[in-house]
Amino acid sequence: MTKYGKSAFSMLAIALLALTTSGCAIMSKADCIEGDWRSAGYSDATRGHTSSRLTPRINACAKHGQSANKIAYQLGYKDGLADYCTPERALYEGSRNGDYRGICPVDTEVAFVRQYINGLQIARNDVTQRFFWLENDLFSARFHRTRSDNDEHVKRLERRIHRLDNRLDHLRSTRFQINRKIALWTARLENN
């Protein structure tokens, strides 16, 4: 590894450590002191989280000597659900292969889940299209590797083939995940 490679690696490691340790605290001391529990509930709902996130928030603030306003949190959460549980949001979440945690109220859930499944089908079609393009690239790289007499060119092609294989494996896994979500939510719709 070069001198610059080690420096870049060290900086990346430090950045990842900072991200992972900062992500552990669900509420900072300043957040607890400010105590905007309604906004916290609204934020959790509009991000698709369950209201069970209130418990770690309460525990985090207790460590700072602050108490929670559960009623304000629940009111904010209810407002957030009204904004989250829309067919438009469902289509968006599905099309980006987002997770739906079953948080919508009964009166909006069926419409939400239908659109969520439509979005998942869009995501699956996108993954399938990318998969076929990469398969074509892989076929081409393998073909050119067998025809090349240049060792350096063959090495470059082998590295490309390896990268393409990895990307195809990732897309297979993603497609499997999406199919599993579609099956799960379709079954739940049929059982309602």
WOMO-V25046 format. One record per residue. N is the residue number from 0. RES is the residue in three letters. NEAR is the number of other ideal C-beta (glycine too) atoms within 10 Angstrom. D_FIRST is the distance of its C-alpha to the first C-alpha in Angstrom with 1 decimal. Layout:
# WOMO-V25046
n=N res=RES near=NEAR d_first=D_FIRST
n=N res=RES near=NEAR d_first=D_FIRST
This chain:
# WOMO-V25046
n=0 res=MET near=8 d_first=0.0
n=1 res=THR near=7 d_first=3.8
n=2 res=LYS near=7 d_first=6.7
n=3 res=TYR near=8 d_first=8.0
n=4 res=GLY near=9 d_first=5.7
n=5 res=LYS near=10 d_first=6.4
n=6 res=SER near=11 d_first=9.8
n=7 res=ALA near=12 d_first=10.5
n=8 res=PHE near=11 d_first=9.7
n=9 res=SER near=10 d_first=11.9
n=10 res=MET near=10 d_first=14.5
n=11 res=LEU near=10 d_first=14.7
n=12 res=ALA near=10 d_first=15.3
n=13 res=ILE near=10 d_first=17.9
n=14 res=ALA near=10 d_first=19.5
n=15 res=LEU near=10 d_first=19.9
n=16 res=LEU near=10 d_first=21.3
n=17 res=ALA near=10 d_first=23.7
n=18 res=LEU near=9 d_first=24.8
n=19 res=THR near=9 d_first=25.5
n=20 res=THR near=9 d_first=27.4
n=21 res=SER near=9 d_first=29.3
n=22 res=GLY near=8 d_first=30.3
n=23 res=CYS near=8 d_first=32.0
n=24 res=ALA near=14 d_first=34.9
n=25 res=ILE near=17 d_first=37.3
n=26 res=MET near=23 d_first=39.5
n=27 res=SER near=13 d_first=38.5
n=28 res=LYS near=14 d_first=41.1
n=29 res=ALA near=8 d_first=42.1
n=30 res=ASP near=19 d_first=42.7
n=31 res=CYS near=22 d_first=44.8
n=32 res=ILE near=12 d_first=46.8
n=33 res=GLU near=13 d_first=47.4
n=34 res=GLY near=16 d_first=48.5
n=35 res=ASP near=15 d_first=48.5
n=36 res=TRP near=26 d_first=48.9
n=37 res=ARG near=19 d_first=50.5
n=38 res=SER near=16 d_first=47.4
n=39 res=ALA near=24 d_first=45.2
n=40 res=GLY near=28 d_first=47.4
n=41 res=TYR near=23 d_first=47.5
n=42 res=SER near=15 d_first=43.7
n=43 res=ASP near=24 d_first=43.2
n=44 res=ALA near=25 d_first=45.7
n=45 res=THR near=18 d_first=44.5
n=46 res=ARG near=11 d_first=41.0
n=47 res=GLY near=19 d_first=42.6
n=48 res=HIS near=18 d_first=42.1
n=49 res=THR near=12 d_first=44.9
n=50 res=SER near=17 d_first=47.1
n=51 res=SER near=9 d_first=45.7
n=52 res=ARG near=19 d_first=43.0
n=53 res=LEU near=20 d_first=45.9
n=54 res=THR near=11 d_first=45.6
n=55 res=PRO near=13 d_first=42.0
n=56 res=ARG near=20 d_first=43.0
n=57 res=ILE near=19 d_first=46.1
n=58 res=ASN near=12 d_first=44.1
n=59 res=ALA near=19 d_first=41.5
n=60 res=CYS near=21 d_first=44.4
n=61 res=ALA near=12 d_first=46.3
n=62 res=LYS near=11 d_first=43.5
n=63 res=HIS near=14 d_first=44.2
n=64 res=GLY near=9 d_first=48.0
n=65 res=GLN near=16 d_first=48.7
n=66 res=SER near=11 d_first=50.6
n=67 res=ALA near=20 d_first=50.4
n=68 res=ASN near=16 d_first=52.9
n=69 res=LYS near=14 d_first=52.9
n=70 res=ILE near=11 d_first=55.7
n=71 res=ALA near=17 d_first=53.9
n=72 res=TYR near=24 d_first=50.7
n=73 res=GLN near=15 d_first=52.8
n=74 res=LEU near=15 d_first=54.6
n=75 res=GLY near=22 d_first=51.3
n=76 res=TYR near=25 d_first=50.0
n=77 res=LYS near=15 d_first=53.2
n=78 res=ASP near=16 d_first=52.8
n=79 res=GLY near=24 d_first=49.2
n=80 res=LEU near=21 d_first=50.3
n=81 res=ALA near=14 d_first=52.9
n=82 res=ASP near=11 d_first=50.2
n=83 res=TYR near=23 d_first=47.6
n=84 res=CYS near=21 d_first=50.1
n=85 res=THR near=16 d_first=51.0
n=86 res=PRO near=16 d_first=50.8
n=87 res=GLU near=10 d_first=48.6
n=88 res=ARG near=20 d_first=46.0
n=89 res=ALA near=26 d_first=46.2
n=90 res=LEU near=19 d_first=45.5
n=91 res=TYR near=15 d_first=42.6
n=92 res=GLU near=20 d_first=41.1
n=93 res=GLY near=28 d_first=41.6
n=94 res=SER near=19 d_first=40.3
n=95 res=ARG near=12 d_first=36.9
n=96 res=ASN near=18 d_first=37.0
n=97 res=GLY near=18 d_first=37.5
n=98 res=ASP near=12 d_first=39.1
n=99 res=TYR near=23 d_first=42.8
n=100 res=ARG near=10 d_first=43.8
n=101 res=GLY near=13 d_first=47.5
n=102 res=ILE near=18 d_first=48.4
n=103 res=CYS near=23 d_first=51.0
n=104 res=PRO near=11 d_first=54.7
n=105 res=VAL near=7 d_first=56.9
n=106 res=ASP near=8 d_first=58.6
n=107 res=THR near=16 d_first=55.5
n=108 res=GLU near=19 d_first=53.3
n=109 res=VAL near=13 d_first=54.8
n=110 res=ALA near=14 d_first=54.3
n=111 res=PHE near=25 d_first=50.8
n=112 res=VAL near=22 d_first=49.8
n=113 res=ARG near=17 d_first=51.3
n=114 res=GLN near=20 d_first=49.3
n=115 res=TYR near=27 d_first=46.1
n=116 res=ILE near=22 d_first=46.6
n=117 res=ASN near=16 d_first=47.1
n=118 res=GLY near=24 d_first=43.9
n=119 res=LEU near=27 d_first=42.1
n=120 res=GLN near=14 d_first=43.6
n=121 res=ILE near=17 d_first=42.3
n=122 res=ALA near=22 d_first=38.7
n=123 res=ARG near=20 d_first=39.2
n=124 res=ASN near=12 d_first=40.4
n=125 res=ASP near=17 d_first=37.4
n=126 res=VAL near=21 d_first=35.0
n=127 res=THR near=13 d_first=37.1
n=128 res=GLN near=11 d_first=37.1
n=129 res=ARG near=16 d_first=33.3
n=130 res=PHE near=17 d_first=33.1
n=131 res=PHE near=11 d_first=35.4
n=132 res=TRP near=11 d_first=33.5
n=133 res=LEU near=17 d_first=30.2
n=134 res=GLU near=13 d_first=32.2
n=135 res=ASN near=11 d_first=33.5
n=136 res=ASP near=16 d_first=30.0
n=137 res=LEU near=17 d_first=28.9
n=138 res=PHE near=11 d_first=32.1
n=139 res=SER near=13 d_first=31.5
n=140 res=ALA near=19 d_first=27.9
n=141 res=ARG near=15 d_first=29.1
n=142 res=PHE near=11 d_first=32.1
n=143 res=HIS near=15 d_first=30.1
n=144 res=ARG near=16 d_first=27.7
n=145 res=THR near=8 d_first=30.9
n=146 res=ARG near=10 d_first=32.2
n=147 res=SER near=14 d_first=29.3
n=148 res=ASP near=6 d_first=29.3
n=149 res=ASN near=9 d_first=26.0
n=150 res=ASP near=8 d_first=23.1
n=151 res=GLU near=8 d_first=20.5
n=152 res=HIS near=13 d_first=22.8
n=153 res=VAL near=15 d_first=23.2
n=154 res=LYS near=12 d_first=19.4
n=155 res=ARG near=15 d_first=19.4
n=156 res=LEU near=20 d_first=22.5
n=157 res=GLU near=13 d_first=21.2
n=158 res=ARG near=11 d_first=18.3
n=159 res=ARG near=17 d_first=21.1
n=160 res=ILE near=16 d_first=23.3
n=161 res=HIS near=11 d_first=20.9
n=162 res=ARG near=14 d_first=20.5
n=163 res=LEU near=19 d_first=24.3
n=164 res=ASP near=13 d_first=25.1
n=165 res=ASN near=10 d_first=23.2
n=166 res=ARG near=15 d_first=25.0
n=167 res=LEU near=16 d_first=28.2
n=168 res=ASP near=10 d_first=27.8
n=169 res=HIS near=14 d_first=27.3
n=170 res=LEU near=20 d_first=30.5
n=171 res=ARG near=12 d_first=32.4
n=172 res=SER near=11 d_first=31.7
n=173 res=THR near=17 d_first=32.7
n=174 res=ARG near=18 d_first=35.8
n=175 res=PHE near=11 d_first=36.8
n=176 res=GLN near=16 d_first=36.5
n=177 res=ILE near=22 d_first=38.6
n=178 res=ASN near=13 d_first=41.2
n=179 res=ARG near=11 d_first=41.4
n=180 res=LYS near=20 d_first=42.1
n=181 res=ILE near=18 d_first=44.7
n=182 res=ALA near=11 d_first=46.4
n=183 res=LEU near=14 d_first=46.5
n=184 res=TRP near=19 d_first=47.9
n=185 res=THR near=14 d_first=50.3
n=186 res=ALA near=9 d_first=51.7
n=187 res=ARG near=14 d_first=52.2
n=188 res=LEU near=14 d_first=54.0
n=189 res=GLU near=7 d_first=56.3
n=190 res=ASN near=6 d_first=57.1
n=191 res=ASN near=8 d_first=58.3
